[in-house]
Amino acid sequence: MTTETEKQPTLLEQMGGVSGLLFSSLPVVVFVLVNAFAGLMPAIWSALGSAVVIGIVLAMRKGSVQPAVSAVFGVGIAAFIAYRTGDAKGFFLFGIWQSLVYGGVFVASILVRWPLAGVIWSFLNGQGTAWRKDRASVRDYDIATLVWALVFGARFVVQRWLYDEASVGWLAAAKLAMGYPLMAVALVATVWAVRRSDKRLKATQEREEQENREAEERLRAQAHPTAQSHPTTTDEH
């Protein structure tokens, strides 16, 4: 018999905990520092090497390697662009345009009435799309999705401006400062929407169940009338 009291890993734990978040940010710091002292190519190889080391360290600690896998993939693309452009600021170009695309997708999901905050949450938790029948829930998920869109939009605007200014150091600072801290804000908005929606859906379900029980009782009463409605007669002689 399985117990429902087993603690499920939180989103932070699935991402490797606080150490995992810090590790996933190291390649950016390594790239900027090495580029400042040794040049572009050493910086590219150092960033890639640090991402691989992160994966090894997390695996040896039996923690989640998800941050390392994401870091290696992201650093690999960023390093390739920096190599092709021959400019250190190219290391940040993929992330800049990625933010624009993500922001656009989140806005589009609001316009088509399938807010991604609700869609993604429902997919991850297997809760279906019952929330879409509740206009208030859709509205709340719209708000949460809009917060995500604003996060990605802010990243794009600020980092694109810094890219045009060719400020590699400030680009790195902006990438780190506008990464997990802003993501935390968007996650708070999502949790707010989820709790409000779940509370309404639970109340609606309980109300429907109560109405169904009452309807069943009425039908049962009609199908089985009481003895008073069919009195029996006795002969008295």
LUMROKE-429105 format. One record per residue (C-alpha): residue number from 1; residue in three letters; x, y, z. Coordinates in steps of 0.1 Angstrom, whole numbers. Example, Ala and Ser with C-alpha at 12.3 -4.5 7.8 and 13.67 -1.06 7.14 Angstrom:
2
+-----+-----+-------+-------+-------+
|   k |   r |  east | north |    up |
+-----+-----+-------+-------+-------+
|   1 | Ala |   123 |   -45 |    78 |
|   2 | Ser |   137 |   -11 |    71 |
+-----+-----+-------+-------+-------+
***
This chain:
237
+-----+-----+-------+-------+-------+
|   k |   r |  east | north |    up |
+-----+-----+-------+-------+-------+
|   1 | Met |     0 |     0 |     0 |
|   2 | Thr |    15 |    33 |   -11 |
|   3 | Thr |    13 |    62 |    13 |
|   4 | Glu |     2 |    96 |     1 |
|   5 | Thr |    23 |   112 |    27 |
|   6 | Glu |    55 |   107 |     7 |
|   7 | Lys |    69 |   142 |     1 |
|   8 | Gln |    69 |   151 |   -36 |
|   9 | Pro |    99 |   171 |   -48 |
|  10 | Thr |    93 |   208 |   -52 |
|  11 | Leu |   101 |   227 |   -84 |
|  12 | Leu |   132 |   240 |   -67 |
|  13 | Glu |   143 |   205 |   -58 |
|  14 | Gln |   137 |   192 |   -93 |
|  15 | Met |   160 |   220 |  -106 |
|  16 | Gly |   187 |   209 |   -82 |
|  17 | Gly |   180 |   231 |   -53 |
|  18 | Val |   197 |   264 |   -46 |
|  19 | Ser |   231 |   249 |   -54 |
|  20 | Gly |   218 |   237 |   -88 |
|  21 | Leu |   205 |   272 |   -97 |
|  22 | Leu |   239 |   287 |   -87 |
|  23 | Phe |   258 |   261 |  -107 |
|  24 | Ser |   237 |   267 |  -138 |
|  25 | Ser |   247 |   304 |  -137 |
|  26 | Leu |   285 |   297 |  -134 |
|  27 | Pro |   292 |   293 |  -172 |
|  28 | Val |   281 |   329 |  -178 |
|  29 | Val |   303 |   342 |  -150 |
|  30 | Val |   332 |   321 |  -163 |
|  31 | Phe |   328 |   333 |  -198 |
|  32 | Val |   328 |   369 |  -189 |
|  33 | Leu |   358 |   367 |  -166 |
|  34 | Val |   380 |   346 |  -189 |
|  35 | Asn |   370 |   368 |  -219 |
|  36 | Ala |   382 |   399 |  -200 |
|  37 | Phe |   416 |   384 |  -192 |
|  38 | Ala |   423 |   359 |  -220 |
|  39 | Gly |   401 |   366 |  -249 |
|  40 | Leu |   371 |   350 |  -268 |
|  41 | Met |   383 |   315 |  -276 |
|  42 | Pro |   396 |   307 |  -241 |
|  43 | Ala |   363 |   321 |  -227 |
|  44 | Ile |   342 |   298 |  -250 |
|  45 | Trp |   361 |   267 |  -240 |
|  46 | Ser |   361 |   277 |  -203 |
|  47 | Ala |   323 |   282 |  -204 |
|  48 | Leu |   317 |   248 |  -221 |
|  49 | Gly |   342 |   231 |  -197 |
|  50 | Ser |   325 |   246 |  -166 |
|  51 | Ala |   291 |   234 |  -178 |
|  52 | Val |   304 |   198 |  -182 |
|  53 | Val |   320 |   200 |  -148 |
|  54 | Ile |   287 |   211 |  -133 |
|  55 | Gly |   271 |   180 |  -147 |
|  56 | Ile |   298 |   157 |  -133 |
|  57 | Val |   295 |   173 |   -98 |
|  58 | Leu |   257 |   171 |   -97 |
|  59 | Ala |   258 |   135 |  -109 |
|  60 | Met |   283 |   125 |   -82 |
|  61 | Arg |   262 |   142 |   -56 |
|  62 | Lys |   232 |   121 |   -69 |
|  63 | Gly |   213 |   153 |   -74 |
|  64 | Ser |   194 |   165 |  -104 |
|  65 | Val |   214 |   169 |  -136 |
|  66 | Gln |   187 |   190 |  -153 |
|  67 | Pro |   204 |   223 |  -146 |
|  68 | Ala |   237 |   209 |  -161 |
|  69 | Val |   220 |   195 |  -192 |
|  70 | Ser |   202 |   229 |  -198 |
|  71 | Ala |   235 |   247 |  -191 |
|  72 | Val |   255 |   225 |  -216 |
|  73 | Phe |   228 |   229 |  -243 |
|  74 | Gly |   224 |   266 |  -238 |
|  75 | Val |   261 |   273 |  -234 |
|  76 | Gly |   268 |   252 |  -265 |
|  77 | Ile |   245 |   273 |  -287 |
|  78 | Ala |   257 |   306 |  -271 |
|  79 | Ala |   293 |   296 |  -276 |
|  80 | Phe |   287 |   287 |  -313 |
|  81 | Ile |   271 |   321 |  -320 |
|  82 | Ala |   300 |   339 |  -302 |
|  83 | Tyr |   324 |   319 |  -323 |
|  84 | Arg |   306 |   326 |  -356 |
|  85 | Thr |   302 |   363 |  -349 |
|  86 | Gly |   337 |   366 |  -335 |
|  87 | Asp |   324 |   389 |  -307 |
|  88 | Ala |   320 |   381 |  -270 |
|  89 | Lys |   286 |   398 |  -269 |
|  90 | Gly |   273 |   371 |  -294 |
|  91 | Phe |   274 |   347 |  -264 |
|  92 | Phe |   242 |   364 |  -252 |
|  93 | Leu |   224 |   368 |  -285 |
|  94 | Phe |   206 |   334 |  -284 |
|  95 | Gly |   191 |   341 |  -250 |
|  96 | Ile |   180 |   376 |  -260 |
|  97 | Trp |   160 |   364 |  -290 |
|  98 | Gln |   148 |   334 |  -271 |
|  99 | Ser |   132 |   358 |  -246 |
| 100 | Leu |   114 |   376 |  -274 |
| 101 | Val |   100 |   344 |  -288 |
| 102 | Tyr |    89 |   331 |  -254 |
| 103 | Gly |    72 |   364 |  -246 |
| 104 | Gly |    54 |   364 |  -279 |
| 105 | Val |    41 |   328 |  -274 |
| 106 | Phe |    28 |   337 |  -239 |
| 107 | Val |    10 |   367 |  -252 |
| 108 | Ala |    -5 |   347 |  -281 |
| 109 | Ser |   -18 |   321 |  -257 |
| 110 | Ile |   -37 |   348 |  -239 |
| 111 | Leu |   -53 |   360 |  -271 |
| 112 | Val |   -65 |   325 |  -281 |
| 113 | Arg |   -79 |   319 |  -246 |
| 114 | Trp |   -54 |   291 |  -238 |
| 115 | Pro |   -32 |   309 |  -213 |
| 116 | Leu |     1 |   290 |  -211 |
| 117 | Ala |     4 |   293 |  -173 |
| 118 | Gly |   -28 |   272 |  -170 |
| 119 | Val |   -19 |   248 |  -198 |
| 120 | Ile |    16 |   240 |  -186 |
| 121 | Trp |     5 |   236 |  -150 |
| 122 | Ser |   -24 |   213 |  -160 |
| 123 | Phe |    -1 |   193 |  -182 |
| 124 | Leu |    26 |   189 |  -154 |
| 125 | Asn |     0 |   178 |  -128 |
| 126 | Gly |   -24 |   158 |  -151 |
| 127 | Gln |   -54 |   178 |  -140 |
| 128 | Gly |   -70 |   182 |  -174 |
| 129 | Thr |   -86 |   214 |  -188 |
| 130 | Ala |  -116 |   217 |  -165 |
| 131 | Trp |  -104 |   251 |  -155 |
| 132 | Arg |  -112 |   264 |  -190 |
| 133 | Lys |  -149 |   261 |  -183 |
| 134 | Asp |  -146 |   286 |  -155 |
| 135 | Arg |  -142 |   321 |  -168 |
| 136 | Ala |  -127 |   334 |  -135 |
| 137 | Ser |  -100 |   307 |  -137 |
| 138 | Val |   -92 |   316 |  -172 |
| 139 | Arg |   -89 |   352 |  -162 |
| 140 | Asp |   -65 |   344 |  -133 |
| 141 | Tyr |   -43 |   323 |  -156 |
| 142 | Asp |   -44 |   351 |  -181 |
| 143 | Ile |   -29 |   374 |  -154 |
| 144 | Ala |    -2 |   348 |  -145 |
| 145 | Thr |     6 |   343 |  -182 |
| 146 | Leu |     9 |   380 |  -187 |
| 147 | Val |    34 |   382 |  -158 |
| 148 | Trp |    55 |   356 |  -176 |
| 149 | Ala |    52 |   376 |  -209 |
| 150 | Leu |    63 |   407 |  -191 |
| 151 | Val |    93 |   389 |  -176 |
| 152 | Phe |   105 |   377 |  -210 |
| 153 | Gly |    97 |   411 |  -226 |
| 154 | Ala |   117 |   429 |  -199 |
| 155 | Arg |   146 |   406 |  -205 |
| 156 | Phe |   146 |   412 |  -242 |
| 157 | Val |   143 |   450 |  -240 |
| 158 | Val |   171 |   454 |  -214 |
| 159 | Gln |   195 |   429 |  -228 |
| 160 | Arg |   190 |   439 |  -264 |
| 161 | Trp |   198 |   475 |  -254 |
| 162 | Leu |   229 |   463 |  -236 |
| 163 | Tyr |   238 |   442 |  -266 |
| 164 | Asp |   236 |   472 |  -289 |
| 165 | Glu |   258 |   491 |  -264 |
| 166 | Ala |   284 |   462 |  -266 |
| 167 | Ser |   285 |   460 |  -228 |
| 168 | Val |   295 |   424 |  -222 |
| 169 | Gly |   299 |   428 |  -184 |
| 170 | Trp |   265 |   444 |  -180 |
| 171 | Leu |   250 |   419 |  -203 |
| 172 | Ala |   261 |   391 |  -179 |
| 173 | Ala |   249 |   410 |  -149 |
| 174 | Ala |   215 |   416 |  -165 |
| 175 | Lys |   212 |   380 |  -176 |
| 176 | Leu |   218 |   368 |  -140 |
| 177 | Ala |   197 |   395 |  -123 |
| 178 | Met |   168 |   390 |  -147 |
| 179 | Gly |   170 |   352 |  -146 |
| 180 | Tyr |   158 |   333 |  -116 |
| 181 | Pro |   147 |   364 |   -95 |
| 182 | Leu |   122 |   374 |  -122 |
| 183 | Met |   112 |   338 |  -127 |
| 184 | Ala |   104 |   336 |   -90 |
| 185 | Val |    80 |   365 |   -94 |
| 186 | Ala |    63 |   348 |  -123 |
| 187 | Leu |    61 |   315 |  -104 |
| 188 | Val |    44 |   333 |   -75 |
| 189 | Ala |    18 |   347 |   -99 |
| 190 | Thr |    12 |   312 |  -112 |
| 191 | Val |     8 |   297 |   -78 |
| 192 | Trp |   -17 |   325 |   -70 |
| 193 | Ala |   -37 |   316 |  -100 |
| 194 | Val |   -36 |   279 |   -94 |
| 195 | Arg |   -48 |   282 |   -58 |
| 196 | Arg |   -77 |   305 |   -67 |
| 197 | Ser |   -87 |   282 |   -96 |
| 198 | Asp |   -84 |   250 |   -76 |
| 199 | Lys |  -105 |   265 |   -48 |
| 200 | Arg |  -133 |   275 |   -72 |
| 201 | Leu |  -132 |   242 |   -91 |
| 202 | Lys |  -134 |   223 |   -58 |
| 203 | Ala |  -164 |   243 |   -46 |
| 204 | Thr |  -181 |   238 |   -80 |
| 205 | Gln |  -175 |   201 |   -79 |
| 206 | Glu |  -189 |   198 |   -43 |
| 207 | Arg |  -219 |   218 |   -53 |
| 208 | Glu |  -226 |   196 |   -83 |
| 209 | Glu |  -222 |   165 |   -63 |
| 210 | Gln |  -246 |   178 |   -37 |
| 211 | Glu |  -271 |   186 |   -65 |
| 212 | Asn |  -267 |   151 |   -79 |
| 213 | Arg |  -273 |   135 |   -46 |
| 214 | Glu |  -305 |   156 |   -41 |
| 215 | Ala |  -317 |   147 |   -76 |
| 216 | Glu |  -311 |   110 |   -69 |
| 217 | Glu |  -330 |   112 |   -37 |
| 218 | Arg |  -360 |   129 |   -55 |
| 219 | Leu |  -359 |   102 |   -82 |
| 220 | Arg |  -357 |    74 |   -56 |
| 221 | Ala |  -387 |    90 |   -37 |
| 222 | Gln |  -408 |    91 |   -69 |
| 223 | Ala |  -399 |    55 |   -78 |
| 224 | His |  -407 |    41 |   -43 |
| 225 | Pro |  -436 |    60 |   -28 |
| 226 | Thr |  -443 |    56 |     9 |
| 227 | Ala |  -469 |    34 |    23 |
| 228 | Gln |  -490 |    64 |    32 |
| 229 | Ser |  -496 |    71 |    -5 |
| 230 | His |  -511 |    35 |    -8 |
| 231 | Pro |  -530 |    28 |    24 |
| 232 | Thr |  -542 |    -8 |    29 |
| 233 | Thr |  -578 |   -16 |    39 |
| 234 | Thr |  -588 |   -43 |    65 |
| 235 | Asp |  -622 |   -60 |    69 |
| 236 | Glu |  -639 |   -57 |   103 |
| 237 | His |  -667 |   -83 |   106 |
+-----+-----+-------+-------+-------+
***
